[in-house]
Amino acid sequence: MVFRALTVGDGDLSFSLALKRAYPQISVTASTLVDSPAELCRTYNSAVETCEEFQGTWNEEIVYRADATKLAESITARADEKTFDIVLFNLPHLGDGTLVESEPRHAERHFVLLAHYFSSAKTLLTSGGRIHVCLSGNQPKSWNVMLAAEINGLQCVGEETTACPIDKWMFDDGGVRELADVRPHYRAERKFRNGSLGTRHFLARYGYRHRRTEGDLFDGSVRDINVDQSINFVFACSGNSTTDREEKQSLRGGNICKVCCLKFENRDLLSAHLDAPGLPDFVTCGRKRRSVDKEKNQLNQLDSTNYSKKQTNVSLPSKLTNIEDATILCEASVDSRFDSKRIKWLCRQDGFPLSQFITSKSICDNAIREGRIFVNRQVALDSSRIVRENDVISLIQDFEPAKNGRTTTIGCENSDAIVVKEVALKCKDITIEMVFKPVGT
């Protein structure tokens, strides 16, 4: 039997082509959300040559308009076979449309995408087939990939870096497959092979390039995405029945999505959610897709104490601090050099002022957990947050107001006023009285 692989959301299709080049003896079906070959080629300049080789030389299939959360509706209608030995999804991302407003909602949005992808991919698996997803940085934790899999009856059977040879985690059927030679024209540009974008990928030597969803239509200053600490996760069916979970949901009542466990106020909102649970911000061609604003309105209807808030496990800082009550140690604006970078990377760069205090990833993670890093005066919740040009990043001192601390305004002999304010240093049984003269007095 020929080993059959399905790739999902493959952007410029370079992963699908690289996989076929590396293992010519397997079957690779590529799928993309874009509407047509013409739209794919408008989005990615390299797509013309990629499609010609993938379809012409290798005689493989490309499926268009394939939604990762509804694979059975598009894949089985076109593919000769209805099942696959593995379904692969590299670095899924819906865009940052909800990130600035709410990091927990941004994380929840991607948790929903993962849960519905897992549920969708399961319907296309052979007996013993597996599901793959590659995530980077803090995404596995903040998006709660393990819970998304568990809800859908899957268990993690492998975790490997992207630099690891893919036969170590991809094939589980006992077959022996010889890796094809790398031809000179296969290799992707050096930046995709040397780790300068945050990670090395085994298939980069065969031409794989991770690209933005917007492709060559992207008009920002940073055209390449940093995918630091990317990990391949492989899941298999756990064999556990979902009956108990469904029974618990029925006892809770209400309108709950059985795939991601989000609870909605009414059946219409649940129906709208099921119709399009995970479409990206970026819109190609003239295809009408659900907007981010519509998604926000739906999420705003969620019960504030619903199942999803408990289950998606978005970590909040141990202490949510009001920046107006804090002492700012350092504050700086993001310039064009650092646009679209992750905050945990930015804070450690020599050219950025916060680096005098943030010297490692762990220090940055701890500062965020303690609620000491702010973006545009709002506490940062995720060390993998993307920052934009002109964002203001603040680091506050680790202190808490003294219990029953007093603020006193005192008039002096010269009629000027001064203010005395008590603060207590964290973990130290001392109180400091700060005396200052307000501006304008």
C-alpha positions as CSV (number, residue, x, y, z in Angstrom):
1,M,0.0,0.0,0.0
2,V,1.2,3.5,-0.9
3,F,1.6,5.8,2.1
4,R,-0.8,8.7,1.7
5,A,-0.2,12.1,3.2
6,L,-2.5,15.2,3.2
7,T,-1.1,18.7,3.8
8,V,-3.4,21.4,5.1
9,G,-3.0,25.1,4.8
10,D,0.3,24.9,3.0
11,G,0.6,28.5,1.8
12,D,2.8,28.5,-1.3
13,L,2.7,24.6,-1.4
14,S,6.5,24.4,-0.9
15,F,6.1,22.0,2.0
16,S,4.0,19.6,-0.1
17,L,6.5,19.8,-2.9
18,A,9.5,19.4,-0.6
19,L,7.9,16.3,1.0
20,K,7.3,14.7,-2.4
21,R,10.8,15.5,-3.5
22,A,12.2,13.9,-0.3
23,Y,10.0,10.8,-0.6
24,P,8.9,10.2,-4.2
25,Q,7.5,6.8,-3.3
26,I,4.6,8.3,-1.1
27,S,1.5,10.0,-2.3
28,V,1.0,13.7,-1.3
29,T,-2.2,15.5,-1.6
30,A,-1.9,19.3,-1.0
31,S,-4.7,21.5,0.1
32,T,-5.1,25.3,0.4
33,L,-7.8,27.7,1.5
34,V,-7.4,30.0,-1.5
35,D,-10.0,29.7,-4.2
36,S,-8.1,28.9,-7.4
37,P,-4.7,28.4,-9.0
38,A,-4.9,31.9,-10.3
39,E,-5.4,33.3,-6.8
40,L,-2.6,31.1,-5.4
41,C,-0.2,32.5,-8.1
42,R,-1.2,36.0,-7.4
43,T,-0.5,35.5,-3.7
44,Y,2.8,33.7,-4.1
45,N,5.1,34.5,-7.0
46,S,6.8,31.1,-6.8
47,A,3.5,29.2,-7.0
48,V,3.5,28.8,-10.8
49,E,6.7,26.8,-10.8
50,T,5.7,24.9,-7.7
51,C,2.3,23.8,-9.1
52,E,3.9,22.9,-12.4
53,E,6.4,20.5,-10.8
54,F,4.0,19.2,-8.1
55,Q,1.2,18.4,-10.7
56,G,3.2,18.0,-13.9
57,T,6.3,16.2,-12.8
58,W,5.0,14.3,-9.8
59,N,1.4,13.9,-10.9
60,E,0.0,14.9,-7.5
61,E,-3.2,16.7,-6.6
62,I,-3.9,20.2,-5.2
63,V,-7.3,20.8,-3.6
64,Y,-8.5,24.4,-3.4
65,R,-11.0,26.0,-1.0
66,A,-10.1,23.5,1.7
67,D,-11.0,24.6,5.2
68,A,-8.9,23.0,7.9
69,T,-11.9,22.7,10.1
70,K,-14.1,21.1,7.4
71,L,-11.7,18.9,5.5
72,A,-14.2,16.1,4.7
73,E,-16.4,18.6,2.8
74,S,-13.6,19.4,0.3
75,I,-11.1,16.6,0.3
76,T,-13.2,13.5,-0.1
77,A,-15.2,15.1,-2.9
78,R,-12.0,15.4,-5.0
79,A,-9.5,12.8,-3.9
80,D,-9.6,9.3,-5.4
81,E,-9.0,7.8,-1.9
82,K,-10.9,9.0,1.1
83,T,-8.4,8.2,3.8
84,F,-4.8,9.2,4.6
85,D,-2.1,7.8,6.8
86,I,-1.2,11.2,8.1
87,V,-2.7,14.7,7.9
88,L,-0.1,17.6,8.3
89,F,-0.6,21.2,9.3
90,N,2.4,23.5,9.7
91,L,2.3,26.6,11.8
92,P,-1.4,27.4,11.6
93,H,-2.2,31.0,12.3
94,L,-5.4,33.1,11.9
95,G,-3.7,36.5,12.0
96,D,-3.4,39.1,14.7
97,G,-6.8,40.7,14.2
98,T,-7.8,39.9,17.8
99,L,-4.4,40.1,19.4
100,V,-4.1,43.8,20.2
101,E,-7.6,43.9,21.8
102,S,-7.4,40.7,23.8
103,E,-4.6,38.2,24.1
104,P,-6.8,35.6,25.9
105,R,-9.3,35.8,23.1
106,H,-6.5,35.5,20.5
107,A,-5.4,32.3,22.3
108,E,-9.0,31.0,22.5
109,R,-9.5,31.7,18.8
110,H,-6.5,29.5,18.0
111,F,-7.5,26.8,20.5
112,V,-10.8,26.6,18.6
113,L,-9.0,26.3,15.3
114,L,-6.9,23.4,16.7
115,A,-9.8,21.5,18.2
116,H,-11.9,21.7,15.0
117,Y,-8.8,20.8,12.9
118,F,-8.3,17.7,15.0
119,S,-12.0,16.7,14.7
120,S,-12.0,17.3,11.0
121,A,-8.7,15.5,10.3
122,K,-9.9,12.4,12.2
123,T,-12.6,11.7,9.7
124,L,-10.0,11.3,6.9
125,L,-7.6,8.9,8.7
126,T,-6.9,5.3,7.9
127,S,-7.0,2.8,10.7
128,G,-3.9,3.7,12.8
129,G,-3.5,7.0,10.9
130,R,-2.1,10.1,12.7
131,I,-2.5,13.8,12.8
132,H,0.4,16.3,12.8
133,V,0.6,20.0,13.8
134,C,3.7,22.2,14.0
135,L,3.6,25.1,16.5
136,S,6.2,27.6,17.6
137,G,7.2,29.5,20.7
138,N,4.7,29.6,23.4
139,Q,1.8,28.5,21.1
140,P,1.6,24.9,22.4
141,K,0.9,26.2,25.9
142,S,-1.1,29.3,25.3
143,W,-3.2,27.7,22.6
144,N,-3.5,24.5,24.8
145,V,-2.9,22.0,22.0
146,M,-3.0,19.0,24.3
147,L,-6.5,19.9,25.6
148,A,-7.7,20.5,22.0
149,A,-6.5,17.0,21.1
150,E,-7.8,15.3,24.3
151,I,-11.3,16.7,23.8
152,N,-11.3,15.0,20.4
153,G,-10.1,11.6,21.5
154,L,-6.4,12.0,20.6
155,Q,-3.2,11.5,22.4
156,C,0.3,12.9,21.7
157,V,2.6,10.1,20.5
158,G,5.6,12.2,19.4
159,E,7.3,15.6,19.7
160,E,10.3,16.5,17.6
161,T,12.1,19.7,16.5
162,T,11.7,20.7,12.9
163,A,15.4,20.0,12.3
164,C,14.8,16.3,13.0
165,P,14.6,14.0,10.0
166,I,10.9,13.7,9.3
167,D,11.0,9.9,9.0
168,K,11.6,9.8,12.7
169,W,8.0,10.9,13.4
170,M,6.1,10.8,10.2
171,F,6.0,7.1,9.2
172,D,4.6,4.5,11.6
173,D,3.6,1.7,9.3
174,G,6.8,-0.3,9.5
175,G,7.8,0.5,5.9
176,V,11.3,1.4,4.9
177,R,11.6,4.5,2.7
178,E,14.8,5.8,1.2
179,L,15.4,9.5,1.3
180,A,15.9,11.0,-2.2
181,D,19.0,12.9,-3.1
182,V,18.9,16.7,-2.8
183,R,19.2,18.3,-6.3
184,P,21.0,21.7,-6.6
185,H,17.8,23.5,-7.6
186,Y,15.8,22.1,-4.6
187,R,17.3,24.2,-1.8
188,A,15.4,27.1,-0.4
189,E,17.1,30.4,0.2
190,R,19.7,30.3,2.8
191,K,17.6,32.3,5.4
192,F,15.1,29.4,5.4
193,R,17.9,26.8,6.0
194,N,20.3,28.4,8.5
195,G,18.0,29.2,11.4
196,S,18.1,33.0,11.0
197,L,14.2,33.0,11.1
198,G,14.2,31.2,14.4
199,T,14.4,27.5,13.4
200,R,15.8,25.0,10.9
201,H,13.6,22.7,9.0
202,F,14.7,19.4,7.7
203,L,12.8,19.9,4.4
204,A,14.3,23.3,3.7
205,R,17.0,21.5,1.7
206,Y,14.2,20.2,-0.5
207,G,12.7,23.7,-0.9
208,Y,10.4,24.2,2.0
209,R,9.9,27.9,2.9
210,H,7.5,29.0,5.6
211,R,5.6,32.1,4.2
212,R,3.1,34.6,5.5
213,T,-0.5,33.9,4.7
214,E,-0.5,37.1,2.7
215,G,2.5,35.9,0.7
216,D,3.9,38.5,-1.7
217,L,0.8,40.7,-1.2
218,F,2.1,41.5,2.3
219,D,3.1,45.2,2.4
220,G,4.6,45.4,5.9
221,S,8.2,46.1,6.8
222,V,9.0,42.5,8.0
223,R,8.3,40.1,5.2
224,D,9.5,36.9,6.9
225,I,8.1,35.4,10.1
226,N,10.3,34.3,12.9
227,V,9.2,30.8,14.0
228,D,11.4,30.3,17.0
229,Q,11.3,26.9,18.8
230,S,9.1,25.2,16.3
231,I,8.0,21.7,17.4
232,N,6.3,18.9,15.4
233,F,3.5,17.3,17.4
234,V,2.0,14.0,16.3
235,F,-1.3,12.6,17.6
236,A,-3.0,9.3,17.3
237,C,-6.5,8.2,18.3
238,S,-6.5,7.3,22.0
239,G,-9.3,4.8,21.8
240,N,-11.1,6.6,24.7
241,S,-14.8,7.0,24.2
242,T,-16.2,10.5,24.2
243,T,-19.5,9.4,25.7
244,D,-18.7,10.6,29.2
245,R,-17.7,14.0,28.0
246,E,-20.9,14.3,25.9
247,E,-23.0,13.2,28.8
248,K,-21.4,15.9,31.1
249,Q,-22.1,18.5,28.4
250,S,-25.7,17.5,28.1
251,L,-26.1,17.8,31.9
252,R,-24.7,21.3,31.7
253,G,-27.4,22.2,29.2
254,G,-27.1,25.2,27.0
255,N,-25.6,25.4,23.5
256,I,-22.1,23.9,23.7
257,C,-19.9,23.0,20.8
258,K,-19.0,19.3,21.1
259,V,-15.7,19.9,19.3
260,C,-14.1,22.8,21.3
261,C,-16.5,23.0,24.2
262,L,-17.3,26.7,23.8
263,K,-20.7,27.6,25.2
264,F,-23.0,30.1,23.4
265,E,-26.0,32.0,24.6
266,N,-28.3,30.7,21.9
267,R,-28.6,28.2,19.1
268,D,-28.1,30.8,16.4
269,L,-24.7,31.8,17.7
270,L,-23.7,28.1,18.0
271,S,-24.8,27.5,14.4
272,A,-22.7,30.5,13.2
273,H,-19.7,29.1,15.1
274,L,-20.1,25.7,13.6
275,D,-20.5,27.2,10.1
276,A,-17.0,28.8,10.2
277,P,-15.1,28.1,13.4
278,G,-11.6,29.1,12.2
279,L,-11.1,31.3,9.2
280,P,-8.1,33.7,9.0
281,D,-8.1,37.5,9.0
282,F,-6.6,37.7,5.5
283,V,-9.1,37.7,2.6
284,T,-8.1,36.6,-0.9
285,C,-9.8,37.2,-4.2
286,G,-13.5,38.2,-3.8
287,R,-14.5,35.3,-1.6
288,K,-16.7,36.3,1.2
289,R,-15.6,35.1,4.5
290,R,-16.6,35.7,8.0
291,S,-14.9,38.9,9.3
292,V,-13.0,39.2,12.5
293,D,-15.6,41.7,13.7
294,K,-18.3,39.2,13.3
295,E,-16.3,36.6,15.2
296,K,-15.7,39.1,18.0
297,N,-19.4,39.8,18.3
298,Q,-20.0,36.0,18.6
299,L,-17.3,35.6,21.2
300,N,-18.7,38.5,23.2
301,Q,-21.9,36.5,23.6
302,L,-20.1,33.8,25.5
303,D,-21.1,33.1,29.1
304,S,-18.3,34.7,31.2
305,T,-18.2,31.5,33.3
306,N,-18.5,29.1,30.4
307,Y,-16.7,25.8,29.9
308,S,-14.1,27.3,27.5
309,K,-12.8,29.9,30.1
310,K,-12.0,27.0,32.4
311,Q,-10.7,24.6,29.8
312,T,-8.5,26.7,27.4
313,N,-6.3,27.6,30.4
314,V,-4.9,30.9,29.1
315,S,-2.4,31.8,31.8
316,L,-3.0,35.2,33.5
317,P,-0.3,37.1,35.4
318,S,-0.1,36.1,39.1
319,K,-0.9,39.8,39.9
320,L,-2.7,42.1,37.5
321,T,-1.1,45.5,38.2
322,N,-2.4,48.9,37.2
323,I,0.5,50.6,35.6
324,E,-0.6,53.9,37.0
325,D,0.2,52.6,40.5
326,A,3.6,51.2,39.5
327,T,7.1,52.5,39.2
328,I,8.3,52.2,35.6
329,L,11.9,50.9,35.4
330,C,12.2,51.3,31.7
331,E,9.9,52.2,28.8
332,A,10.6,52.3,25.0
333,S,8.8,52.5,21.7
334,V,9.2,49.8,19.1
335,D,10.9,51.1,16.0
336,S,10.7,49.7,12.4
337,R,13.6,47.3,13.0
338,F,11.5,45.3,15.6
339,D,8.1,45.4,13.9
340,S,6.3,42.0,14.0
341,K,8.8,40.5,16.5
342,R,7.8,38.5,19.5
343,I,8.0,40.4,22.8
344,K,10.2,37.7,24.4
345,W,12.8,38.2,21.6
346,L,12.5,41.9,21.5
347,C,13.1,42.6,25.2
348,R,16.5,40.8,25.0
349,Q,18.0,42.6,22.0
350,D,21.0,44.9,22.7
351,G,19.4,47.7,20.7
352,F,16.3,47.7,22.9
353,P,16.3,49.6,26.2
354,L,14.6,46.8,28.2
355,S,17.5,44.4,27.5
356,Q,19.4,45.9,30.5
357,F,16.9,44.3,32.7
358,I,15.6,41.4,30.5
359,T,18.7,39.3,29.7
360,S,17.1,35.9,29.1
361,K,13.9,34.2,27.9
362,S,13.2,32.9,31.5
363,I,13.5,36.4,32.9
364,C,11.0,37.7,30.3
365,D,8.6,34.8,31.0
366,N,8.8,35.4,34.7
367,A,8.2,39.2,34.3
368,I,5.1,38.5,32.2
369,R,3.8,35.9,34.7
370,E,4.2,38.6,37.4
371,G,2.4,41.2,35.3
372,R,5.5,43.5,35.1
373,I,5.6,44.0,31.3
374,F,3.0,46.2,29.6
375,V,2.3,46.9,25.9
376,N,0.6,50.3,25.3
377,R,-0.1,50.6,29.0
378,Q,-2.0,47.2,29.1
379,V,-0.5,44.2,30.9
380,A,1.1,41.6,28.5
381,L,-0.3,38.1,28.9
382,D,1.8,36.1,26.5
383,S,5.6,36.1,25.9
384,S,5.0,35.1,22.3
385,R,2.9,38.2,21.6
386,I,3.8,40.0,18.3
387,V,4.6,43.7,18.8
388,R,4.1,46.4,16.1
389,E,6.0,49.5,15.2
390,N,5.3,52.4,17.6
391,D,4.0,50.1,20.4
392,V,5.2,51.2,23.8
393,I,6.7,48.5,25.9
394,S,7.0,49.2,29.7
395,L,8.8,47.3,32.5
396,I,7.7,48.1,36.0
397,Q,9.4,47.6,39.3
398,D,8.5,44.5,41.3
399,F,6.6,46.1,44.2
400,E,3.2,46.2,45.7
401,P,1.4,49.1,47.5
402,A,1.7,49.0,51.2
403,K,-1.4,47.7,53.0
404,N,-3.4,50.7,54.1
405,G,-0.7,52.8,52.6
406,R,-1.3,56.5,52.9
407,T,-1.0,59.3,50.4
408,T,-0.7,62.7,52.1
409,T,-0.5,66.2,50.5
410,I,1.4,68.7,52.7
411,G,1.6,72.4,52.3
412,C,5.0,73.9,52.9
413,E,5.9,77.4,54.2
414,N,6.4,78.7,50.6
415,S,2.9,77.4,49.8
416,D,4.2,74.7,47.5
417,A,2.7,71.3,47.9
418,I,4.5,68.0,48.3
419,V,3.0,64.4,48.3
420,V,4.1,61.6,50.6
421,K,3.2,58.1,49.4
422,E,3.9,54.8,51.1
423,V,5.0,51.7,49.2
424,A,6.3,48.4,50.4
425,L,9.1,46.5,48.5
426,K,7.9,43.0,47.6
427,C,9.1,40.2,50.0
428,K,10.7,42.7,52.3
429,D,9.2,43.9,55.6
430,I,10.0,47.6,55.0
431,T,8.1,50.7,54.0
432,I,9.5,53.6,52.0
433,E,8.0,57.0,52.1
434,M,8.3,58.6,48.7
435,V,8.2,62.4,48.7
436,F,7.7,64.3,45.5
437,K,6.5,67.6,44.2
438,P,3.6,67.4,41.7
439,V,4.1,69.1,38.4
440,G,2.7,72.6,38.3
441,T,2.7,73.3,42.0
